[in-house]
Every structure is written in structure tokens, then in C-alpha cells.
Amino acid sequence: MSKYRALTRKMCAAVLVLIATPLIATPADAAPSTTASSADTTSNGRACLFLAPAGAGYAGHTGWAVLGTGTWYGGATEQESNSPTTGNASWIKGARNMAELINLFKHQPQRGDRPYTKYRCKNVAHADAAAATVKFKQLARTKYNFYNNNCLTRSIETFWAYSPDLNGLYRGANTPPTLYYTGTGLAGFEESHDI
């Protein structure tokens, strides 16, 4: 019962902060400037944010995916954990095509009865999948924080590393993932698709 109360308090606090926080990027929230330099750099990329709306007590949960040179890479921080062996319960996997990527998120075993059910994508002109995967692996080694170092913020920071075309995205700190996904957080992304 106390775990339920703690989660409820966290969700209420997040909603109160959200009410006072605009969903636009500020200089502190904006991505640092990056330049592509790795072998998996392409001039035509694609980034997708996946949503599990029932995650985190219905505040939502997100995962990310980016297109490299012929390979998709996707990942997420599935739950709060700071164990050195689990890497914050984060994962990253490759997929040969979009159908395989969707299947990967649809059947992610750590999601259990709260699966990913939706995704939104955006094409980008400059992409560096290797930089994105390196960034996510770095983030997975940092201490999880429900408000400002979580599934959503790590997804957005991974996008920033992937493409300068995504640097205008709001980081998502103190924002419930479902609200970010359905609100103005993904400005310029395509409409939502069901899995």
C-alpha cells in the first residue's frame, strides 16, 4: 500500500509541476549542438517515439528508435533500477526493418501487461545512429530520477545525439510521457500510429 501511495504522490507532484511548466524548449532544456561524425551517419534518417500509455501508473512510458544505414536501433529505460548489472533496466536492440522494430516494441517482455501501443515518427535530414546509441548507453549508466532522468528524458537526449534536426524538442523533465506524446512535445512528428 505504501508503494502505491508513493507513486500517487509522485504522479500528483509531476502533474502540478506540469501545470506550471510550459511545453516549449528553453535554453536550459535545449539540446547541445552536435555534428555527425560516425560511420553510421546518413543524410536521410527517421526517429520514432514509442508509447506505453498504461506505464508508470498511467502517466505513460516511452521508448525510442532511430534509423541508421539500413538498420533500426531502439531502446528504453523500462523501470527504475540503479543496479550496475541491469544498467537501469535499460535495453537497446537492432531491427532490420520497421515491421521488426514494431514487433520488438510490441512484445517487449519487460512491459508485461502495460505494453507499447503507439508510436510517432519524424524524418530528419541528418542522422547519426551510432551517436544516438552511444548517448543512450551513457544515459543508462546515470542515476534514474522519476522527474528528470527517466524514460522520456533519455529518449529525447538520444534524439538530440541522433540529429541536429531534433534539437528543438523539449527535454520532457517533469512531464508525464503520455502528455508529452499527445501534446506539443513532438511538434513536427507525424500523427500517432497504433501498433
C-alpha positions in Angstrom: 0.0 0.0 0.0 2.8 2.5 0.8 4.4 1.9 -2.6 1.0 2.8 -4.2 0.8 6.0 -2.1 4.4 7.0 -3.0 3.7 6.5 -6.7 0.4 8.5 -6.4 2.3 11.4 -4.7 5.0 11.4 -7.4 2.3 11.5 -10.1 0.4 14.3 -8.4 3.7 16.3 -8.0 4.5 15.7 -11.7 1.1 17.0 -12.7 1.4 20.1 -10.5 4.8 20.8 -11.9 3.5 20.3 -15.4 0.7 22.8 -14.9 3.3 25.4 -14.1 5.8 24.4 -16.8 5.3 25.3 -20.5 5.9 22.6 -23.1 8.4 24.6 -25.0 12.1 24.4 -25.1 14.1 26.9 -23.0 17.8 27.4 -23.4 18.4 25.1 -20.3 16.3 22.4 -21.9 17.6 22.7 -25.5 20.0 20.2 -26.9 23.6 20.9 -27.1 24.9 21.5 -30.6 26.3 18.3 -32.3 27.8 17.4 -35.6 27.6 13.9 -37.2 30.9 12.1 -37.5 30.4 8.4 -37.2 30.3 5.6 -39.7 26.6 5.1 -39.3 25.8 8.6 -40.5 23.1 9.1 -43.1 21.6 12.1 -44.9 18.1 10.6 -44.5 17.1 9.4 -41.1 14.0 8.7 -39.1 13.3 9.0 -35.4 10.3 7.4 -33.6 9.0 7.7 -30.0 7.0 4.7 -28.8 4.4 5.0 -26.0 3.1 2.6 -23.4 0.2 4.7 -22.1 -0.5 2.4 -19.1 3.0 2.6 -17.9 4.0 4.4 -14.7 0.6 4.4 -13.2 -0.9 5.7 -16.5 1.5 8.7 -16.6 2.9 6.8 -19.6 6.2 5.3 -20.6 8.3 5.9 -23.7 10.9 4.1 -25.8 12.9 5.5 -28.7 14.0 4.3 -32.2 16.3 5.7 -34.9 17.1 4.6 -38.4 20.8 4.1 -39.2 22.2 2.9 -42.6 19.7 0.1 -43.2 19.2 -0.8 -39.6 16.8 0.4 -36.9 18.1 0.8 -33.3 15.6 1.1 -30.5 15.7 1.1 -26.7 14.2 2.2 -23.5 14.6 2.5 -19.7 11.9 0.1 -18.6 11.9 0.7 -14.9 13.7 2.4 -12.0 16.8 0.5 -11.1 20.3 1.6 -10.4 21.9 -1.8 -10.4 25.3 -1.9 -12.2 24.3 -5.3 -13.7 21.0 -4.1 -15.2 22.1 -0.7 -16.4 18.9 1.0 -15.0 16.8 -1.8 -16.6 17.6 -0.2 -20.0 17.9 -2.0 -23.2 18.9 -1.3 -26.8 18.4 -3.6 -29.8 18.6 -3.6 -33.6 16.0 -4.4 -36.2 16.3 -4.9 -39.9 13.1 -3.1 -40.9 10.1 -1.2 -39.5 7.9 -4.3 -39.1 10.6 -6.0 -37.0 11.1 -2.8 -34.9 7.3 -2.5 -34.2 7.3 -6.2 -33.2 10.2 -5.6 -30.9 8.4 -2.9 -29.0 5.0 -4.7 -29.1 6.4 -7.8 -27.5 9.0 -6.2 -25.1 8.9 -8.7 -22.2 9.6 -6.1 -19.5 6.4 -4.3 -20.3 4.2 -7.2 -19.2 0.5 -6.1 -19.1 1.4 -2.5 -19.9 2.7 -2.8 -23.5 3.8 -0.2 -26.0 0.7 0.5 -28.2 1.5 3.6 -30.2 4.3 5.4 -32.0 5.1 8.7 -33.8 7.9 9.3 -36.2 9.7 12.1 -38.0 12.1 12.1 -41.0 15.3 14.0 -40.5 17.9 15.3 -43.0 21.0 14.5 -40.9 21.3 11.3 -38.8 23.9 9.6 -36.7 22.6 6.3 -35.3 26.0 5.5 -33.7 26.0 8.8 -31.8 22.4 8.0 -30.6 23.3 4.5 -29.3 26.5 5.8 -27.6 24.5 8.6 -25.9 21.8 6.2 -24.7 24.3 3.8 -23.3 25.9 6.8 -21.4 22.5 7.8 -20.0 21.7 4.2 -18.9 24.7 4.4 -16.6 23.4 7.5 -14.8 21.2 7.6 -11.8 17.5 7.3 -12.6 15.2 10.1 -11.4 11.5 9.9 -11.8 11.2 13.6 -12.7 14.3 14.5 -14.7 16.3 11.4 -15.8 13.7 8.9 -16.9 12.4 7.0 -19.9 11.3 10.2 -21.7 14.2 12.5 -21.0 16.6 9.7 -22.0 14.7 9.2 -25.3 14.8 12.9 -26.1 18.5 13.2 -25.3 19.1 10.2 -27.5 17.2 12.0 -30.3 19.4 15.1 -29.8 22.5 13.0 -30.3 21.0 11.4 -33.4 20.2 14.5 -35.3 20.5 18.3 -35.0 17.1 18.4 -36.7 15.6 17.2 -33.4 17.4 19.7 -31.1 14.3 21.8 -30.8 12.5 19.1 -28.9 11.6 20.0 -25.3 13.6 17.6 -22.9 10.5 16.5 -21.1 11.7 16.8 -17.5 8.7 16.9 -15.0 6.4 16.0 -17.9 4.2 12.8 -17.9 5.3 10.9 -21.0 1.7 10.4 -22.3 1.1 14.2 -22.1 4.4 14.9 -23.9 3.4 12.3 -26.6 -0.1 13.6 -27.2 0.6 17.3 -26.6 3.0 19.7 -28.2 6.2 17.8 -27.2 6.5 16.1 -30.5 5.9 19.1 -32.7 6.7 18.2 -36.3 6.3 14.5 -35.8 3.7 12.5 -37.8 0.3 11.6 -36.4 0.2 8.7 -34.0 0.1 5.1 -35.3 -1.3 2.1 -33.4 0.9 -0.9 -33.1 
